[in-house]
Amino acid sequence: MSHNAVVIVHIDETLSDYEIHNVERNVSTEDGVHSACMNARTRHLMIVDYDAKQIKSVQLLGQIRSQGLNAKLVGGI
């Protein structure tokens, strides 16, 4: 049984389309992540849909920070 959760992550840096795609792809490949996306209009905010039993929001944040980005959890939906 999955325990779906959604979190918003704010990324401080201004990223190119290529960089956004890489961040989305890297986060999406984590076990328990269903999707990770940034909207063209809100390029600093990433929405991540994940299974809270498989991965924690702080682990998602760590994955993004491991890519050399300054990021913080904004909240859940």
PyMOL Python script that loads the backbone (N, CA, C, O; Angstrom):
from pymol import cmd

cmd.read_pdbstr("""\
ATOM      1  N   MET A   1       0.840  -1.181   0.000  1.00  0.00           N
ATOM      2  CA  MET A   1       0.000   0.000   0.000  1.00  0.00           C
ATOM      3  C   MET A   1       0.885   1.246   0.000  1.00  0.00           C
ATOM      4  O   MET A   1       1.799   1.360   0.817  1.00  0.00           O
ATOM      5  N   SER A   2       0.623   2.155  -0.893  1.00  0.00           N
ATOM      6  CA  SER A   2       1.430   3.375  -0.948  1.00  0.00           C
ATOM      7  C   SER A   2       0.827   4.444  -0.040  1.00  0.00           C
ATOM      8  O   SER A   2      -0.371   4.446   0.242  1.00  0.00           O
ATOM      9  N   HIS A   3       1.671   5.327   0.394  1.00  0.00           N
ATOM     10  CA  HIS A   3       1.286   6.455   1.243  1.00  0.00           C
ATOM     11  C   HIS A   3       1.708   7.720   0.513  1.00  0.00           C
ATOM     12  O   HIS A   3       2.747   8.309   0.809  1.00  0.00           O
ATOM     13  N   ASN A   4       0.882   8.128  -0.449  1.00  0.00           N
ATOM     14  CA  ASN A   4       1.228   9.258  -1.304  1.00  0.00           C
ATOM     15  C   ASN A   4       1.311  10.549  -0.518  1.00  0.00           C
ATOM     16  O   ASN A   4       0.488  10.829   0.354  1.00  0.00           O
ATOM     17  N   ALA A   5       2.325  11.323  -0.852  1.00  0.00           N
ATOM     18  CA  ALA A   5       2.522  12.644  -0.277  1.00  0.00           C
ATOM     19  C   ALA A   5       3.046  13.545  -1.388  1.00  0.00           C
ATOM     20  O   ALA A   5       3.617  13.075  -2.372  1.00  0.00           O
ATOM     21  N   VAL A   6       2.845  14.827  -1.216  1.00  0.00           N
ATOM     22  CA  VAL A   6       3.336  15.804  -2.187  1.00  0.00           C
ATOM     23  C   VAL A   6       4.021  16.912  -1.398  1.00  0.00           C
ATOM     24  O   VAL A   6       3.488  17.409  -0.406  1.00  0.00           O
ATOM     25  N   VAL A   7       5.201  17.286  -1.852  1.00  0.00           N
ATOM     26  CA  VAL A   7       5.949  18.356  -1.197  1.00  0.00           C
ATOM     27  C   VAL A   7       6.406  19.369  -2.246  1.00  0.00           C
ATOM     28  O   VAL A   7       6.649  19.026  -3.403  1.00  0.00           O
ATOM     29  N   ILE A   8       6.513  20.612  -1.816  1.00  0.00           N
ATOM     30  CA  ILE A   8       7.051  21.672  -2.671  1.00  0.00           C
ATOM     31  C   ILE A   8       8.432  22.021  -2.158  1.00  0.00           C
ATOM     32  O   ILE A   8       8.632  22.225  -0.960  1.00  0.00           O
ATOM     33  N   VAL A   9       9.386  22.086  -3.079  1.00  0.00           N
ATOM     34  CA  VAL A   9      10.765  22.435  -2.751  1.00  0.00           C
ATOM     35  C   VAL A   9      11.111  23.727  -3.480  1.00  0.00           C
ATOM     36  O   VAL A   9      10.891  23.844  -4.686  1.00  0.00           O
ATOM     37  N   HIS A  10      11.651  24.696  -2.748  1.00  0.00           N
ATOM     38  CA  HIS A  10      12.112  25.943  -3.361  1.00  0.00           C
ATOM     39  C   HIS A  10      13.596  25.812  -3.640  1.00  0.00           C
ATOM     40  O   HIS A  10      14.374  25.466  -2.752  1.00  0.00           O
ATOM     41  N   ILE A  11      13.989  26.091  -4.886  1.00  0.00           N
ATOM     42  CA  ILE A  11      15.393  26.070  -5.297  1.00  0.00           C
ATOM     43  C   ILE A  11      15.814  27.512  -5.543  1.00  0.00           C
ATOM     44  O   ILE A  11      15.195  28.220  -6.337  1.00  0.00           O
ATOM     45  N   ASP A  12      16.874  27.946  -4.854  1.00  0.00           N
ATOM     46  CA  ASP A  12      17.306  29.341  -4.915  1.00  0.00           C
ATOM     47  C   ASP A  12      17.862  29.747  -6.276  1.00  0.00           C
ATOM     48  O   ASP A  12      17.615  30.857  -6.748  1.00  0.00           O
ATOM     49  N   GLU A  13      18.605  28.856  -6.897  1.00  0.00           N
ATOM     50  CA  GLU A  13      19.275  29.186  -8.146  1.00  0.00           C
ATOM     51  C   GLU A  13      18.296  29.350  -9.304  1.00  0.00           C
ATOM     52  O   GLU A  13      17.221  28.749  -9.323  1.00  0.00           O
ATOM     53  N   THR A  14      18.693  30.178 -10.268  1.00  0.00           N
ATOM     54  CA  THR A  14      17.959  30.292 -11.526  1.00  0.00           C
ATOM     55  C   THR A  14      18.567  29.264 -12.475  1.00  0.00           C
ATOM     56  O   THR A  14      19.743  29.345 -12.829  1.00  0.00           O
ATOM     57  N   LEU A  15      17.751  28.304 -12.878  1.00  0.00           N
ATOM     58  CA  LEU A  15      18.239  27.189 -13.684  1.00  0.00           C
ATOM     59  C   LEU A  15      17.797  27.310 -15.132  1.00  0.00           C
ATOM     60  O   LEU A  15      16.722  27.831 -15.427  1.00  0.00           O
ATOM     61  N   SER A  16      18.639  26.823 -16.025  1.00  0.00           N
ATOM     62  CA  SER A  16      18.284  26.750 -17.442  1.00  0.00           C
ATOM     63  C   SER A  16      17.316  25.583 -17.637  1.00  0.00           C
ATOM     64  O   SER A  16      17.142  24.754 -16.743  1.00  0.00           O
ATOM     65  N   ASP A  17      16.701  25.528 -18.793  1.00  0.00           N
ATOM     66  CA  ASP A  17      15.799  24.413 -19.102  1.00  0.00           C
ATOM     67  C   ASP A  17      16.524  23.076 -18.974  1.00  0.00           C
ATOM     68  O   ASP A  17      15.966  22.110 -18.453  1.00  0.00           O
ATOM     69  N   TYR A  18      17.754  23.022 -19.446  1.00  0.00           N
ATOM     70  CA  TYR A  18      18.561  21.802 -19.379  1.00  0.00           C
ATOM     71  C   TYR A  18      18.803  21.397 -17.920  1.00  0.00           C
ATOM     72  O   TYR A  18      18.669  20.225 -17.570  1.00  0.00           O
ATOM     73  N   GLU A  19      19.157  22.362 -17.076  1.00  0.00           N
ATOM     74  CA  GLU A  19      19.408  22.077 -15.664  1.00  0.00           C
ATOM     75  C   GLU A  19      18.132  21.625 -14.948  1.00  0.00           C
ATOM     76  O   GLU A  19      18.167  20.711 -14.124  1.00  0.00           O
ATOM     77  N   ILE A  20      17.018  22.263 -15.266  1.00  0.00           N
ATOM     78  CA  ILE A  20      15.741  21.856 -14.686  1.00  0.00           C
ATOM     79  C   ILE A  20      15.436  20.412 -15.052  1.00  0.00           C
ATOM     80  O   ILE A  20      15.050  19.617 -14.195  1.00  0.00           O
ATOM     81  N   HIS A  21      15.609  20.076 -16.316  1.00  0.00           N
ATOM     82  CA  HIS A  21      15.356  18.703 -16.768  1.00  0.00           C
ATOM     83  C   HIS A  21      16.228  17.713 -15.991  1.00  0.00           C
ATOM     84  O   HIS A  21      15.749  16.654 -15.585  1.00  0.00           O
ATOM     85  N   ASN A  22      17.500  18.048 -15.784  1.00  0.00           N
ATOM     86  CA  ASN A  22      18.396  17.153 -15.053  1.00  0.00           C
ATOM     87  C   ASN A  22      17.971  16.976 -13.599  1.00  0.00           C
ATOM     88  O   ASN A  22      17.997  15.862 -13.076  1.00  0.00           O
ATOM     89  N   VAL A  23      17.583  18.059 -12.949  1.00  0.00           N
ATOM     90  CA  VAL A  23      17.138  17.972 -11.556  1.00  0.00           C
ATOM     91  C   VAL A  23      15.870  17.125 -11.476  1.00  0.00           C
ATOM     92  O   VAL A  23      15.764  16.242 -10.625  1.00  0.00           O
ATOM     93  N   GLU A  24      14.916  17.388 -12.354  1.00  0.00           N
ATOM     94  CA  GLU A  24      13.675  16.601 -12.379  1.00  0.00           C
ATOM     95  C   GLU A  24      13.977  15.114 -12.586  1.00  0.00           C
ATOM     96  O   GLU A  24      13.423  14.261 -11.892  1.00  0.00           O
ATOM     97  N   ARG A  25      14.843  14.814 -13.530  1.00  0.00           N
ATOM     98  CA  ARG A  25      15.179  13.423 -13.832  1.00  0.00           C
ATOM     99  C   ARG A  25      15.864  12.758 -12.640  1.00  0.00           C
ATOM    100  O   ARG A  25      15.527  11.631 -12.277  1.00  0.00           O
ATOM    101  N   ASN A  26      16.820  13.454 -12.036  1.00  0.00           N
ATOM    102  CA  ASN A  26      17.551  12.874 -10.906  1.00  0.00           C
ATOM    103  C   ASN A  26      16.638  12.603  -9.717  1.00  0.00           C
ATOM    104  O   ASN A  26      16.762  11.564  -9.069  1.00  0.00           O
ATOM    105  N   VAL A  27      15.741  13.506  -9.427  1.00  0.00           N
ATOM    106  CA  VAL A  27      14.814  13.296  -8.312  1.00  0.00           C
ATOM    107  C   VAL A  27      13.821  12.191  -8.657  1.00  0.00           C
ATOM    108  O   VAL A  27      13.496  11.362  -7.806  1.00  0.00           O
ATOM    109  N   SER A  28      13.341  12.173  -9.886  1.00  0.00           N
ATOM    110  CA  SER A  28      12.341  11.179 -10.313  1.00  0.00           C
ATOM    111  C   SER A  28      12.855   9.749 -10.248  1.00  0.00           C
ATOM    112  O   SER A  28      12.063   8.814 -10.132  1.00  0.00           O
ATOM    113  N   THR A  29      14.165   9.566 -10.321  1.00  0.00           N
ATOM    114  CA  THR A  29      14.714   8.214 -10.316  1.00  0.00           C
ATOM    115  C   THR A  29      14.902   7.659  -8.905  1.00  0.00           C
ATOM    116  O   THR A  29      15.269   6.494  -8.749  1.00  0.00           O
ATOM    117  N   GLU A  30      14.659   8.464  -7.884  1.00  0.00           N
ATOM    118  CA  GLU A  30      14.757   7.981  -6.506  1.00  0.00           C
ATOM    119  C   GLU A  30      13.633   6.979  -6.235  1.00  0.00           C
ATOM    120  O   GLU A  30      12.501   7.167  -6.678  1.00  0.00           O
ATOM    121  N   ASP A  31      13.959   5.919  -5.506  1.00  0.00           N
ATOM    122  CA  ASP A  31      12.934   4.943  -5.122  1.00  0.00           C
ATOM    123  C   ASP A  31      11.844   5.639  -4.327  1.00  0.00           C
ATOM    124  O   ASP A  31      12.127   6.390  -3.393  1.00  0.00           O
ATOM    125  N   GLY A  32      10.610   5.389  -4.696  1.00  0.00           N
ATOM    126  CA  GLY A  32       9.475   5.968  -3.994  1.00  0.00           C
ATOM    127  C   GLY A  32       8.958   7.260  -4.585  1.00  0.00           C
ATOM    128  O   GLY A  32       7.899   7.740  -4.181  1.00  0.00           O
ATOM    129  N   VAL A  33       9.683   7.839  -5.539  1.00  0.00           N
ATOM    130  CA  VAL A  33       9.228   9.091  -6.161  1.00  0.00           C
ATOM    131  C   VAL A  33       8.383   8.746  -7.379  1.00  0.00           C
ATOM    132  O   VAL A  33       8.813   7.996  -8.255  1.00  0.00           O
ATOM    133  N   HIS A  34       7.171   9.305  -7.425  1.00  0.00           N
ATOM    134  CA  HIS A  34       6.275   9.082  -8.559  1.00  0.00           C
ATOM    135  C   HIS A  34       6.522  10.112  -9.653  1.00  0.00           C
ATOM    136  O   HIS A  34       6.505   9.778 -10.838  1.00  0.00           O
ATOM    137  N   SER A  35       6.750  11.365  -9.259  1.00  0.00           N
ATOM    138  CA  SER A  35       7.043  12.415 -10.241  1.00  0.00           C
ATOM    139  C   SER A  35       7.693  13.593  -9.549  1.00  0.00           C
ATOM    140  O   SER A  35       7.528  13.811  -8.349  1.00  0.00           O
ATOM    141  N   ALA A  36       8.439  14.347 -10.343  1.00  0.00           N
ATOM    142  CA  ALA A  36       9.073  15.579  -9.879  1.00  0.00           C
ATOM    143  C   ALA A  36       9.043  16.546 -11.048  1.00  0.00           C
ATOM    144  O   ALA A  36       9.537  16.231 -12.130  1.00  0.00           O
ATOM    145  N   CYS A  37       8.468  17.721 -10.838  1.00  0.00           N
ATOM    146  CA  CYS A  37       8.379  18.652 -11.961  1.00  0.00           C
ATOM    147  C   CYS A  37       8.399  20.098 -11.488  1.00  0.00           C
ATOM    148  O   CYS A  37       8.005  20.431 -10.371  1.00  0.00           O
ATOM    149  N   MET A  38       8.881  20.938 -12.400  1.00  0.00           N
ATOM    150  CA  MET A  38       8.888  22.372 -12.201  1.00  0.00           C
ATOM    151  C   MET A  38       8.081  22.975 -13.336  1.00  0.00           C
ATOM    152  O   MET A  38       8.209  22.560 -14.488  1.00  0.00           O
ATOM    153  N   ASN A  39       7.262  23.941 -13.014  1.00  0.00           N
ATOM    154  CA  ASN A  39       6.442  24.623 -14.008  1.00  0.00           C
ATOM    155  C   ASN A  39       7.253  25.763 -14.616  1.00  0.00           C
ATOM    156  O   ASN A  39       8.053  26.398 -13.929  1.00  0.00           O
ATOM    157  N   ALA A  40       7.044  26.016 -15.897  1.00  0.00           N
ATOM    158  CA  ALA A  40       7.770  27.090 -16.587  1.00  0.00           C
ATOM    159  C   ALA A  40       7.525  28.456 -15.948  1.00  0.00           C
ATOM    160  O   ALA A  40       8.377  29.341 -16.033  1.00  0.00           O
ATOM    161  N   ARG A  41       6.380  28.630 -15.315  1.00  0.00           N
ATOM    162  CA  ARG A  41       6.045  29.920 -14.705  1.00  0.00           C
ATOM    163  C   ARG A  41       6.565  30.049 -13.277  1.00  0.00           C
ATOM    164  O   ARG A  41       6.708  31.157 -12.759  1.00  0.00           O
ATOM    165  N   THR A  42       6.844  28.923 -12.652  1.00  0.00           N
ATOM    166  CA  THR A  42       7.356  28.925 -11.281  1.00  0.00           C
ATOM    167  C   THR A  42       8.650  28.122 -11.236  1.00  0.00           C
ATOM    168  O   THR A  42       8.718  27.068 -10.603  1.00  0.00           O
ATOM    169  N   ARG A  43       9.657  28.622 -11.905  1.00  0.00           N
ATOM    170  CA  ARG A  43      10.897  27.890 -12.138  1.00  0.00           C
ATOM    171  C   ARG A  43      11.715  27.627 -10.876  1.00  0.00           C
ATOM    172  O   ARG A  43      12.675  26.858 -10.927  1.00  0.00           O
ATOM    173  N   HIS A  44      11.372  28.229  -9.768  1.00  0.00           N
ATOM    174  CA  HIS A  44      12.107  27.990  -8.528  1.00  0.00           C
ATOM    175  C   HIS A  44      11.418  26.958  -7.642  1.00  0.00           C
ATOM    176  O   HIS A  44      11.952  26.566  -6.605  1.00  0.00           O
ATOM    177  N   LEU A  45      10.228  26.519  -8.055  1.00  0.00           N
ATOM    178  CA  LEU A  45       9.464  25.587  -7.227  1.00  0.00           C
ATOM    179  C   LEU A  45       9.342  24.231  -7.907  1.00  0.00           C
ATOM    180  O   LEU A  45       8.905  24.132  -9.054  1.00  0.00           O
ATOM    181  N   MET A  46       9.728  23.206  -7.193  1.00  0.00           N
ATOM    182  CA  MET A  46       9.583  21.839  -7.688  1.00  0.00           C
ATOM    183  C   MET A  46       8.510  21.141  -6.863  1.00  0.00           C
ATOM    184  O   MET A  46       8.516  21.213  -5.634  1.00  0.00           O
ATOM    185  N   ILE A  47       7.609  20.480  -7.531  1.00  0.00           N
ATOM    186  CA  ILE A  47       6.579  19.682  -6.869  1.00  0.00           C
ATOM    187  C   ILE A  47       6.969  18.218  -7.015  1.00  0.00           C
ATOM    188  O   ILE A  47       7.194  17.728  -8.121  1.00  0.00           O
ATOM    189  N   VAL A  48       7.044  17.531  -5.883  1.00  0.00           N
ATOM    190  CA  VAL A  48       7.443  16.130  -5.886  1.00  0.00           C
ATOM    191  C   VAL A  48       6.317  15.300  -5.276  1.00  0.00           C
ATOM    192  O   VAL A  48       5.879  15.548  -4.153  1.00  0.00           O
ATOM    193  N   ASP A  49       5.864  14.320  -6.034  1.00  0.00           N
ATOM    194  CA  ASP A  49       4.848  13.362  -5.602  1.00  0.00           C
ATOM    195  C   ASP A  49       5.595  12.071  -5.260  1.00  0.00           C
ATOM    196  O   ASP A  49       6.314  11.520  -6.093  1.00  0.00           O
ATOM    197  N   TYR A  50       5.415  11.600  -4.029  1.00  0.00           N
ATOM    198  CA  TYR A  50       6.215  10.458  -3.588  1.00  0.00           C
ATOM    199  C   TYR A  50       5.462   9.603  -2.575  1.00  0.00           C
ATOM    200  O   TYR A  50       4.425  10.002  -2.045  1.00  0.00           O
ATOM    201  N   ASP A  51       6.011   8.417  -2.321  1.00  0.00           N
ATOM    202  CA  ASP A  51       5.471   7.495  -1.331  1.00  0.00           C
ATOM    203  C   ASP A  51       6.237   7.729  -0.033  1.00  0.00           C
ATOM    204  O   ASP A  51       7.423   7.414   0.061  1.00  0.00           O
ATOM    205  N   ALA A  52       5.557   8.281   0.961  1.00  0.00           N
ATOM    206  CA  ALA A  52       6.196   8.652   2.220  1.00  0.00           C
ATOM    207  C   ALA A  52       6.708   7.448   3.017  1.00  0.00           C
ATOM    208  O   ALA A  52       7.511   7.616   3.935  1.00  0.00           O
ATOM    209  N   LYS A  53       6.258   6.248   2.680  1.00  0.00           N
ATOM    210  CA  LYS A  53       6.768   5.038   3.340  1.00  0.00           C
ATOM    211  C   LYS A  53       8.120   4.618   2.756  1.00  0.00           C
ATOM    212  O   LYS A  53       8.893   3.922   3.414  1.00  0.00           O
ATOM    213  N   GLN A  54       8.401   5.043   1.525  1.00  0.00           N
ATOM    214  CA  GLN A  54       9.641   4.643   0.865  1.00  0.00           C
ATOM    215  C   GLN A  54      10.736   5.703   0.954  1.00  0.00           C
ATOM    216  O   GLN A  54      11.920   5.366   0.974  1.00  0.00           O
ATOM    217  N   ILE A  55      10.357   6.963   1.008  1.00  0.00           N
ATOM    218  CA  ILE A  55      11.341   8.038   1.040  1.00  0.00           C
ATOM    219  C   ILE A  55      10.747   9.205   1.827  1.00  0.00           C
ATOM    220  O   ILE A  55       9.544   9.460   1.767  1.00  0.00           O
ATOM    221  N   LYS A  56      11.588   9.891   2.548  1.00  0.00           N
ATOM    222  CA  LYS A  56      11.157  11.031   3.369  1.00  0.00           C
ATOM    223  C   LYS A  56      11.469  12.336   2.650  1.00  0.00           C
ATOM    224  O   LYS A  56      12.360  12.397   1.802  1.00  0.00           O
ATOM    225  N   SER A  57      10.728  13.369   2.999  1.00  0.00           N
ATOM    226  CA  SER A  57      10.929  14.667   2.340  1.00  0.00           C
ATOM    227  C   SER A  57      12.344  15.199   2.551  1.00  0.00           C
ATOM    228  O   SER A  57      12.897  15.844   1.660  1.00  0.00           O
ATOM    229  N   VAL A  58      12.936  14.940   3.713  1.00  0.00           N
ATOM    230  CA  VAL A  58      14.306  15.410   3.946  1.00  0.00           C
ATOM    231  C   VAL A  58      15.306  14.672   3.060  1.00  0.00           C
ATOM    232  O   VAL A  58      16.350  15.223   2.710  1.00  0.00           O
ATOM    233  N   GLN A  59      14.994  13.435   2.698  1.00  0.00           N
ATOM    234  CA  GLN A  59      15.852  12.701   1.767  1.00  0.00           C
ATOM    235  C   GLN A  59      15.754  13.318   0.368  1.00  0.00           C
ATOM    236  O   GLN A  59      16.758  13.427  -0.336  1.00  0.00           O
ATOM    237  N   LEU A  60      14.542  13.721  -0.032  1.00  0.00           N
ATOM    238  CA  LEU A  60      14.368  14.389  -1.317  1.00  0.00           C
ATOM    239  C   LEU A  60      15.167  15.689  -1.334  1.00  0.00           C
ATOM    240  O   LEU A  60      15.847  15.999  -2.312  1.00  0.00           O
ATOM    241  N   LEU A  61      15.076  16.436  -0.251  1.00  0.00           N
ATOM    242  CA  LEU A  61      15.823  17.687  -0.145  1.00  0.00           C
ATOM    243  C   LEU A  61      17.326  17.422  -0.245  1.00  0.00           C
ATOM    244  O   LEU A  61      18.047  18.151  -0.927  1.00  0.00           O
ATOM    245  N   GLY A  62      17.784  16.390   0.427  1.00  0.00           N
ATOM    246  CA  GLY A  62      19.201  16.024   0.362  1.00  0.00           C
ATOM    247  C   GLY A  62      19.639  15.659  -1.040  1.00  0.00           C
ATOM    248  O   GLY A  62      20.752  15.989  -1.451  1.00  0.00           O
ATOM    249  N   GLN A  63      18.775  14.979  -1.778  1.00  0.00           N
ATOM    250  CA  GLN A  63      19.104  14.598  -3.150  1.00  0.00           C
ATOM    251  C   GLN A  63      19.289  15.846  -4.009  1.00  0.00           C
ATOM    252  O   GLN A  63      20.212  15.914  -4.819  1.00  0.00           O
ATOM    253  N   ILE A  64      18.414  16.827  -3.831  1.00  0.00           N
ATOM    254  CA  ILE A  64      18.509  18.073  -4.603  1.00  0.00           C
ATOM    255  C   ILE A  64      19.764  18.843  -4.199  1.00  0.00           C
ATOM    256  O   ILE A  64      20.475  19.365  -5.058  1.00  0.00           O
ATOM    257  N   ARG A  65      20.034  18.913  -2.916  1.00  0.00           N
ATOM    258  CA  ARG A  65      21.229  19.621  -2.443  1.00  0.00           C
ATOM    259  C   ARG A  65      22.506  18.939  -2.898  1.00  0.00           C
ATOM    260  O   ARG A  65      23.520  19.601  -3.116  1.00  0.00           O
ATOM    261  N   SER A  66      22.464  17.616  -3.043  1.00  0.00           N
ATOM    262  CA  SER A  66      23.653  16.885  -3.498  1.00  0.00           C
ATOM    263  C   SER A  66      24.023  17.246  -4.938  1.00  0.00           C
ATOM    264  O   SER A  66      25.123  16.943  -5.401  1.00  0.00           O
ATOM    265  N   GLN A  67      23.100  17.890  -5.633  1.00  0.00           N
ATOM    266  CA  GLN A  67      23.366  18.347  -7.001  1.00  0.00           C
ATOM    267  C   GLN A  67      23.981  19.747  -7.006  1.00  0.00           C
ATOM    268  O   GLN A  67      24.122  20.370  -8.058  1.00  0.00           O
ATOM    269  N   GLY A  68      24.346  20.232  -5.812  1.00  0.00           N
ATOM    270  CA  GLY A  68      24.998  21.530  -5.696  1.00  0.00           C
ATOM    271  C   GLY A  68      24.028  22.700  -5.649  1.00  0.00           C
ATOM    272  O   GLY A  68      24.415  23.840  -5.906  1.00  0.00           O
ATOM    273  N   LEU A  69      22.763  22.425  -5.320  1.00  0.00           N
ATOM    274  CA  LEU A  69      21.746  23.475  -5.315  1.00  0.00           C
ATOM    275  C   LEU A  69      21.372  23.845  -3.881  1.00  0.00           C
ATOM    276  O   LEU A  69      21.402  23.006  -2.981  1.00  0.00           O
ATOM    277  N   ASN A  70      21.022  25.108  -3.688  1.00  0.00           N
ATOM    278  CA  ASN A  70      20.492  25.578  -2.416  1.00  0.00           C
ATOM    279  C   ASN A  70      18.983  25.415  -2.482  1.00  0.00           C
ATOM    280  O   ASN A  70      18.320  26.020  -3.324  1.00  0.00           O
ATOM    281  N   ALA A  71      18.449  24.599  -1.597  1.00  0.00           N
ATOM    282  CA  ALA A  71      17.020  24.300  -1.647  1.00  0.00           C
ATOM    283  C   ALA A  71      16.473  24.172  -0.231  1.00  0.00           C
ATOM    284  O   ALA A  71      17.205  23.881   0.714  1.00  0.00           O
ATOM    285  N   LYS A  72      15.168  24.395  -0.111  1.00  0.00           N
ATOM    286  CA  LYS A  72      14.491  24.201   1.172  1.00  0.00           C
ATOM    287  C   LYS A  72      13.076  23.713   0.933  1.00  0.00           C
ATOM    288  O   LYS A  72      12.461  24.008  -0.091  1.00  0.00           O
ATOM    289  N   LEU A  73      12.574  22.963   1.899  1.00  0.00           N
ATOM    290  CA  LEU A  73      11.198  22.484   1.826  1.00  0.00           C
ATOM    291  C   LEU A  73      10.278  23.644   2.131  1.00  0.00           C
ATOM    292  O   LEU A  73      10.471  24.356   3.116  1.00  0.00           O
ATOM    293  N   VAL A  74       9.271  23.837   1.283  1.00  0.00           N
ATOM    294  CA  VAL A  74       8.293  24.900   1.483  1.00  0.00           C
ATOM    295  C   VAL A  74       7.078  24.349   2.213  1.00  0.00           C
ATOM    296  O   VAL A  74       6.553  24.992   3.122  1.00  0.00           O
ATOM    297  N   GLY A  75       6.639  23.187   1.829  1.00  0.00           N
ATOM    298  CA  GLY A  75       5.492  22.573   2.473  1.00  0.00           C
ATOM    299  C   GLY A  75       4.878  21.498   1.607  1.00  0.00           C
ATOM    300  O   GLY A  75       5.325  21.232   0.491  1.00  0.00           O
ATOM    301  N   GLY A  76       3.859  20.897   2.143  1.00  0.00           N
ATOM    302  CA  GLY A  76       3.162  19.837   1.420  1.00  0.00           C
ATOM    303  C   GLY A  76       1.856  20.335   0.848  1.00  0.00           C
ATOM    304  O   GLY A  76       1.353  21.401   1.201  1.00  0.00           O
ATOM    305  N   ILE A  77       1.336  19.539  -0.033  1.00  0.00           N
ATOM    306  CA  ILE A  77       0.036  19.862  -0.646  1.00  0.00           C
ATOM    307  C   ILE A  77      -0.960  18.844  -0.126  1.00  0.00           C
ATOM    308  O   ILE A  77      -2.136  18.891  -0.489  1.00  0.00           O
TER     309      ILE A  77
END
""", "prot")
cmd.dss("prot")
cmd.show_as("cartoon", "prot")
cmd.util.cbc("prot")
cmd.orient("prot")
